[in-house]
């Protein structure tokens, strides 16, 4: 039992870590773009109403998809990228795409919280838009961004467990195959406990990092 639990836990960690990285790579620039292209009164550095509206609609569409349906829709894409539509590696594709719009909205929200006076001061000192984004906005929003990434990781743990229903591997797959289909409730209980511990640890670590960043301001 221990070996199976360890293997499933490592599969879940692999899915969550890699999908967090990929969703952040996609979602961070998307969130920045959503913010800087907003109307000037909303903090936009380069207002572009059409682009902002299009990006916003795309994000909303992907966020509205139930994850279980998104996995099915993205199976062909997983097969193209990974070579298979099932398993731990294949699940990383829908996990990343599902989380990216969520990350984008979190980034956009974090950037909106920045004091406009900070941006005005940077402009007054002759900073370019690029410098304002990377040297002012991102550092100022970092505590909120860390909290957002923490929330993303926790959501991805839940998504990864849900992916087990379609052969995604990890603790969700373990709970379904052994706990439900083979009538071994001990496996299901163990999987739930491990997931709860993972969520609690991630939340504690994320809060500490965020609080430390705030204290260093």
C-alpha positions as CSV (number, residue, x, y, z in Angstrom):
1,X,0.0,0.0,0.0
2,X,2.8,2.4,0.9
3,X,4.5,2.0,-2.5
4,X,1.3,2.7,-4.4
5,X,0.5,5.8,-2.2
6,X,4.1,7.1,-2.7
7,X,3.9,6.6,-6.5
8,X,0.5,8.3,-6.7
9,X,1.7,11.2,-4.5
10,X,4.7,11.8,-6.7
11,X,2.5,11.7,-9.8
12,X,0.2,14.3,-8.2
13,X,3.2,16.5,-7.3
14,X,4.6,16.2,-10.8
15,X,1.3,17.2,-12.4
16,X,0.8,20.1,-10.0
17,X,4.3,21.5,-10.1
18,X,4.7,21.3,-13.9
19,X,1.1,22.7,-14.6
20,X,1.8,25.5,-12.2
21,X,4.9,26.5,-14.0
22,X,3.3,26.3,-17.5
23,X,0.1,28.0,-16.4
24,X,2.2,30.8,-14.8
25,X,4.3,31.2,-18.0
26,X,1.0,31.6,-20.0
27,X,-1.1,33.5,-17.4
28,X,1.5,36.0,-16.1
29,X,2.0,37.9,-19.4
30,X,-1.7,37.5,-20.2
31,X,-2.7,39.1,-16.9
32,X,-0.2,41.9,-17.4
33,X,-1.5,42.5,-20.9
34,X,-5.1,42.5,-19.6
35,X,-4.2,45.2,-17.1
36,X,-2.0,47.5,-19.2
37,X,-4.5,47.5,-22.1
38,X,-7.4,48.4,-19.9
39,X,-8.9,51.9,-19.9
40,X,-6.6,54.6,-18.4
41,X,-8.9,55.2,-15.4
42,X,-8.5,51.5,-14.6
43,X,-4.8,51.7,-14.5
44,X,-4.0,50.9,-18.1
45,X,-0.6,52.0,-19.3
46,X,-1.4,51.5,-23.0
47,X,-5.2,51.5,-23.4
48,X,-6.4,49.2,-26.2
49,X,-10.1,48.6,-25.8
50,X,-10.5,46.1,-28.7
51,X,-7.5,44.0,-27.7
52,X,-8.5,44.1,-24.0
53,X,-12.1,43.1,-24.8
54,X,-10.9,40.2,-27.0
55,X,-8.5,38.9,-24.4
56,X,-11.0,39.3,-21.7
57,X,-13.6,37.2,-23.6
58,X,-11.1,34.5,-24.3
59,X,-10.1,34.3,-20.7
60,X,-13.8,34.2,-19.6
61,X,-14.6,31.4,-22.1
62,X,-11.8,29.1,-20.9
63,X,-12.6,29.9,-17.2
64,X,-16.3,28.9,-17.8
65,X,-15.5,25.4,-19.0
66,X,-16.0,22.6,-16.4
67,X,-12.6,21.0,-16.0
68,X,-13.8,17.5,-16.7
69,X,-15.2,18.6,-20.1
70,X,-12.0,20.5,-20.8
71,X,-9.9,17.4,-20.3
72,X,-12.0,15.6,-22.9
73,X,-11.9,18.5,-25.4
74,X,-8.1,18.7,-25.0
75,X,-7.4,15.0,-25.4
76,X,-6.4,15.4,-29.1
77,X,-4.0,18.2,-28.1
78,X,-2.5,16.1,-25.4
79,X,-2.0,13.3,-27.9
80,X,-0.2,15.7,-30.3
81,X,2.1,17.2,-27.6
82,X,2.7,14.2,-25.3
83,X,1.9,11.3,-27.6
84,X,-0.9,10.0,-25.4
85,X,-4.2,11.3,-24.1
86,X,-4.1,9.5,-20.7
87,X,-1.7,9.3,-17.9
88,X,0.2,11.8,-15.7
89,X,2.1,13.6,-18.5
90,X,-0.9,14.0,-20.7
91,X,-3.0,15.5,-17.9
92,X,-0.4,18.4,-17.5
93,X,-1.7,19.9,-20.8
94,X,-5.4,20.4,-19.7
95,X,-4.3,21.3,-16.2
96,X,-2.0,24.1,-17.5
97,X,-4.6,25.4,-20.0
98,X,-7.4,25.3,-17.3
99,X,-5.3,27.2,-14.8
100,X,-3.7,29.8,-17.1
101,X,-6.9,32.0,-17.4
102,X,-7.3,31.8,-13.6
103,X,-3.7,32.9,-13.2
104,X,-4.3,35.7,-15.7
105,X,-7.2,37.1,-13.7
106,X,-5.3,36.8,-10.4
107,X,-2.4,38.8,-12.0
108,X,-4.7,41.4,-13.3
109,X,-6.4,41.8,-9.9
110,X,-3.0,42.0,-8.1
111,X,-1.8,44.8,-10.5
112,X,-5.1,46.7,-10.0
113,X,-4.4,46.9,-6.3
114,X,-1.2,49.0,-6.8
115,X,-1.4,52.6,-5.6
116,X,-1.8,54.8,-8.8
117,X,0.6,57.3,-7.2
118,X,3.4,54.8,-7.4
119,X,2.9,54.6,-11.2
120,X,2.7,58.4,-11.5
121,X,5.9,58.8,-9.6
122,X,7.7,56.3,-11.9
123,X,6.4,58.1,-14.9
124,X,7.6,61.5,-13.5
125,X,11.1,60.0,-13.2
126,X,11.1,59.1,-16.9
127,X,10.5,55.4,-16.6
128,X,9.4,53.6,-19.8
129,X,6.3,51.4,-19.8
130,X,8.5,48.3,-19.8
131,X,10.4,49.6,-16.7
132,X,7.2,50.5,-14.9
133,X,5.8,47.0,-15.5
134,X,8.9,45.0,-14.5
135,X,10.6,47.3,-12.0
136,X,7.6,48.9,-10.3
137,X,4.3,47.0,-10.8
138,X,5.6,43.4,-10.5
139,X,7.6,44.1,-7.3
140,X,4.7,46.1,-5.8
141,X,2.2,43.3,-6.6
142,X,4.5,40.4,-5.6
143,X,2.8,39.6,-2.2
144,X,-0.5,39.4,-3.9
145,X,1.0,37.4,-6.8
146,X,2.4,34.9,-4.3
147,X,-1.0,34.5,-2.7
148,X,-2.5,34.1,-6.1
149,X,-0.1,31.4,-7.1
150,X,-0.7,29.6,-3.8
151,X,-4.4,29.6,-4.6
152,X,-3.7,28.3,-8.1
153,X,-1.6,25.4,-6.7
154,X,-4.4,24.4,-4.3
155,X,-6.9,24.5,-7.2
156,X,-4.6,22.4,-9.3
157,X,-4.4,19.8,-6.6
158,X,-8.2,19.5,-6.8
159,X,-8.2,19.5,-10.6
160,X,-5.5,16.7,-10.6
161,X,-7.6,14.6,-8.3
162,X,-10.6,15.1,-10.6
163,X,-8.5,14.1,-13.6
164,X,-8.1,10.7,-12.0
165,X,-11.7,10.0,-13.2
166,X,-10.3,9.9,-16.8
167,X,-7.1,8.0,-16.1
168,X,-5.0,11.0,-15.3
169,X,-3.0,9.2,-12.7
170,X,-2.1,10.5,-9.2
171,X,-4.1,10.4,-6.0
172,X,-7.4,10.9,-7.7
173,X,-6.8,7.8,-9.9
174,X,-5.7,5.9,-6.9
175,X,-8.9,6.7,-4.9
176,X,-11.1,5.7,-7.9
177,X,-9.3,2.5,-9.0
178,X,-8.5,1.1,-5.5
179,X,-10.8,2.9,-3.1
180,X,-14.0,2.9,-5.3
181,X,-13.8,0.2,-8.0
182,X,-12.0,-2.4,-5.8
183,X,-13.9,-1.5,-2.6
184,X,-10.8,-0.6,-0.5
185,X,-11.9,2.5,1.4
186,X,-8.5,2.6,3.2
187,X,-6.9,3.8,-0.1
188,X,-9.5,6.5,-0.6
189,X,-9.1,7.7,3.0
190,X,-5.3,7.8,2.7
191,X,-5.5,9.7,-0.6
192,X,-7.9,12.3,0.9
193,X,-5.6,12.7,4.0
194,X,-2.5,13.2,1.8
195,X,-4.4,15.8,-0.4
196,X,-5.5,17.7,2.8
197,X,-2.0,17.7,4.1
198,X,-0.6,19.0,0.8
199,X,-3.1,21.8,0.7
200,X,-2.5,22.8,4.3
201,X,1.3,22.8,3.8
202,X,1.1,24.8,0.6
203,X,-1.3,27.4,2.2
204,X,1.0,27.8,5.2
205,X,4.2,28.2,3.1
206,X,2.4,30.6,0.6
207,X,1.1,32.8,3.5
208,X,4.6,33.0,5.1
209,X,6.2,34.0,1.9
210,X,3.6,36.6,1.2
211,X,3.8,38.0,4.7
212,X,7.6,38.2,4.5
213,X,7.4,40.1,1.2
214,X,5.0,42.6,2.8
215,X,7.2,43.1,5.8
216,X,10.2,43.9,3.5
217,X,8.4,46.7,1.8
